[in-house]
Amino acid sequence: MSEAGEFVDAALQRESSWERADEHRERLGGALQYYGSSVGAVRGTVRDLTRRHPGLSHDEVTALSSELWAAPVFERRLAAIVLLQSNVALLDNSDLTRVEGFVRGARLRALVDPLAVDVIGPMVEGLTGQKRARADIALDRWAQDDDVWLRRAALLSPLRAFRAGRGDEDGLARRVATVRARHPETDIGADAADAPDSEAIALVRAELAEARPGLRLP
């Protein structure tokens, strides 16, 4: 493990709590291990890391994010997301392959949603020209994928932009229509929480009803 990775892991374990670990396990499931560190401690650890290692390069950020993600520990994976979020200006469409792997392996709303809303969305919004076009093609592909979590990420990724009065209306409408057409069995009604992509459509509709009431989704 790298020195930076060891620093993050040790700091998260120092902030551990077996009571919180049990709460996380009960709430999120037993597929991952849990140190029991709070979200605040995870964010604080990443802030401390950037003070110890100022000016991290693109390759250093992405390599460290993969290193942290590699262990099936919830707090390490959340730290990887916070690290990417804190350095989103360094990312471009070429990083979507790495992030796609994270989404496919996450399988938890508590990891997929911040990846989508705080990393993928801002990264794509910051792209222009061919890089933006390639990123849009990737998100369109995600909306067609058999992996429900990848579809959820494609749908939720523009939420921050829409909340700020921006966002790609055509892209979102296209992806919603794709999900609904390819997976007509999904229900966006009261039981949508049982289907992560359907729940994502319901969340997007609710957000846009406030932020963009004039936007009509399929």
Residue pairs with C-beta under 8 A, 6 or more apart in sequence:
1 9
1 67
2 63
2 64
2 67
4 49
4 52
4 53
4 60
4 64
5 64
5 67
5 68
7 48
7 49
7 52
8 45
8 46
8 49
8 64
8 68
8 76
8 79
9 68
9 71
9 76
11 41
11 45
11 48
12 35
12 37
12 41
12 42
12 45
12 73
12 75
12 76
12 79
13 35
13 37
15 35
15 37
15 38
15 41
15 45
16 35
16 36
16 37
17 36
17 37
17 38
18 36
19 36
20 34
20 36
20 37
20 38
21 34
21 35
21 36
22 36
23 36
24 34
24 36
24 74
25 34
28 34
28 74
28 108
28 110
29 108
31 72
31 107
31 108
32 72
32 73
32 74
32 77
32 108
33 71
33 72
33 73
33 74
34 73
34 74
34 75
35 73
35 74
35 75
35 76
36 75
37 45
37 75
39 78
41 75
42 75
42 78
42 79
42 82
43 82
45 79
46 79
46 82
46 83
46 86
47 86
49 83
50 56
50 86
53 60
56 64
56 87
57 90
58 87
58 90
58 91
61 83
61 84
61 87
61 90
61 91
62 84
62 91
62 95
62 98
64 80
64 83
65 80
65 81
65 83
65 84
65 98
65 102
66 80
66 98
68 76
68 77
68 79
68 80
68 83
69 76
69 77
69 80
69 102
69 105
74 108
74 110
74 111
77 102
77 106
77 111
78 110
78 111
78 114
80 102
81 102
81 111
81 114
81 115
81 118
81 119
84 91
84 99
84 115
84 119
85 114
85 118
85 119
85 122
88 118
88 119
88 122
88 123
88 126
89 126
91 119
91 123
92 123
92 127
92 131
93 124
93 127
93 131
93 132
93 134
93 135
93 138
95 123
96 120
96 123
96 135
96 138
99 115
99 119
99 120
99 123
100 138
100 142
100 150
102 111
102 115
103 112
103 115
103 116
103 147
103 149
103 150
103 153
104 147
104 149
104 150
106 112
106 115
106 149
107 149
109 196
112 149
112 152
112 153
112 156
112 196
113 152
113 156
115 153
116 152
116 153
116 154
116 155
116 156
116 157
116 159
117 156
117 157
117 159
117 160
118 160
120 139
120 153
120 157
121 156
121 157
121 158
121 159
121 160
121 161
122 160
122 161
123 135
124 132
124 135
124 136
124 139
124 157
124 158
125 158
125 160
125 161
125 166
125 167
127 135
136 168
136 171
139 154
139 157
139 171
139 175
140 154
140 171
140 174
140 175
140 178
142 150
142 151
142 153
142 154
142 175
143 151
143 154
143 155
143 174
143 175
143 178
143 179
144 178
144 182
145 151
148 195
148 196
148 197
149 196
151 179
151 183
151 196
151 197
151 200
152 196
152 197
152 199
152 200
154 175
155 172
155 175
155 176
155 179
155 197
155 200
155 201
155 204
156 200
156 203
156 204
158 167
158 168
158 171
158 172
159 203
159 204
159 207
161 167
161 168
162 172
162 207
162 208
162 211
162 212
162 215
163 207
163 211
165 211
165 212
167 212
169 212
169 215
172 204
172 217
173 217
173 218
176 201
176 204
176 217
176 218
177 218
179 186
179 197
179 201
180 186
180 201
180 218
183 197
186 192
186 195
186 197
186 198
186 201
187 195
187 198
188 198
188 201
188 202
188 205
192 198
192 199
192 201
192 202
193 199
201 217
204 217
205 217
208 215
208 217
